[in-house]
Amino acid sequence: MTVRFDSGRVCLDLADEPLGRPEDLVRFLRGAGLVPPGTRLRALDARCLDAFRELRDCVGELVGTQVEGRPARPAALELLNALAAASAPPAPRAVRTRSGALVRTLSGEPDCRALLAAVARDAVDLLTDPAARALLRRCEGPGCRRCYLDTSRGRRRRWCSSEVCGNRARVARHRAAHPRPGRHQA
């Protein structure tokens, strides 16, 4: 499974992750930069995975209501705020490698609640920032429901990812304009 980071915010990226196994969650947390490579994550078990799925669904609902201009369910806001209230992950530290390069590490092993809090706080920051909320868009790609921040010049971005959904749209447009001989038209 490849984790995509196309949306511009960690909470938006989480909102579209399948998270089938704890390993998927580890890959997401490392890819999002919430934990440095090599950080021990023993706390990420099935219960933690379920908690991240619940946060994922909550963020997806809250962002969706913003994009669609309708109010969020109070229960979704309560869950988000409760998760954001937990203590933060251990502080980052700069340490030297054997070669002398500085790398980022954490001052301790993060627990599940702290990692949930980091993502929930990102969602709170996004949802309470009028400038960021104004940039929220839903992908126009067929079958895609991802939301992203449109930071493009002119605010004309149409897809969550030009390489994925944008490419699919361009290929479909090309095929419609240039049908192959002998191919049955629907």
Secondary structure by P-SEA (a helix, b strand, c coil): cccccccccccccccccccccaaaaaaaaaaacccccccccccccaaaaaaaaaaaaaaaaaaaaaaacccccaaaaaaaaaaaacccccbbbbbbccccbbbbbbcccccaaaaaaaaaaaaaaaaacaaaaaacccccccccbbbbbcccccccccccccccaaaaaaaaaaaaaccccccccc
